[in-house]
C-alpha cells in the first residue's frame, strides 16, 4: 500500500545546497533523500502537481540518467520558499532551473512540471569531491562544461555515458594519476578559456574533432595515444582508448586549439604540388608527429572551418552552459561505433 503523502507545507525543509552545474532532477532527488522521501513524495508533500513524464528513447542509464525535471514557475517558487534558497541562487547553480516552458508567472500557474529528455548532456561529477561536498556517495549528474571535466585535486576525468553493444558501460571516470600531461593540458585549457572566452570553445571543439579523426586513423608508428590508453586503463587498454578518447588526445587537442584560435593562414598558393602545406608542417612540428605532414590526414574543408568558425557574442549565461565538444556527440556513445571490437568470449570445444 503506498504510504500517505506527508504535508510539508507547514515546515521549513533542510537546506540542501545545489552543486554547481547540477541537474534539477539530481538536486530535487537529494533534497527528497535528506527527508527520507522520494522525489514524487517530496513534490506531493509540497502540493506540487506530479510532473508529466515523457520517456527517454532507448532508456535511461543509471547514474547518467538522461531525464530532466523541469519545474514551472509556481513549483520553483515553492521549492525556493521552503528551502529558503533564493531563486537567483538556484538559477545560478542549476543550468536548467528555468528551462520549463512557462505560460505565466509563479502566481498564475499551478505548481507542476515535466520529466522529459534532457536538452544538455550530463556527466557525473568527481566522486571524491561529491562525497566531500554532500557527505554522500550518491553520484551527482552535472552539466559540466568541457573545461571542467578534469578534477585536478583527485585526478579524475568525467566520462559521458557509453554503451557496448547497447549495454551501458559502468565506468563514469578515467583516472589520470599516471598521465600528468592531461592535468597540465587542463591548466592550459583554463588559460585559453580565460584569454579567448567563447572563441576558445570553438577552437577546442575544432581541435578535438581533428585529433579524434587522427587517433582513429593513426599509422602503426603512433605510440603515444595507445600508451596513454594503457596508463589510464591497463586491464583493457583498447576499450579505454575508445572510452576515454577525449582524455587521451586532450594534450594534443589543447595544443592544437592554441594554434587554431589564432586563425592561422590556410592559403594554398604558397604550396607547389608534392610540397607539404605550411600549416600541416606547423601542426606536425607542434604535435611532434611527422606523419601529420601528410595532407591525406586533413579534411578538405579545414580552411573553411578555421576561417569561418562561428563566433559567439560574450554572453556569460550562454557561455557557462557551453559543453563542447561532448555536446556534439549527443548523449550516449556506442563503443563499437568508435571502432572498439570487444574480445570474443572463449569458445567451449567440448
Ligand atoms: Zn575531485
Boltz pocket constraint, residues with backbone or C-beta under 6 A from the ligand:
constraints:
  - pocket:
      binder: B
      contacts: [[A, 126], [A, 127], [A, 128], [A, 129], [A, 130], [A, 151], [A, 152], [A, 153], [A, 154], [A, 155], [A, 156]]
      max_distance: 6.0
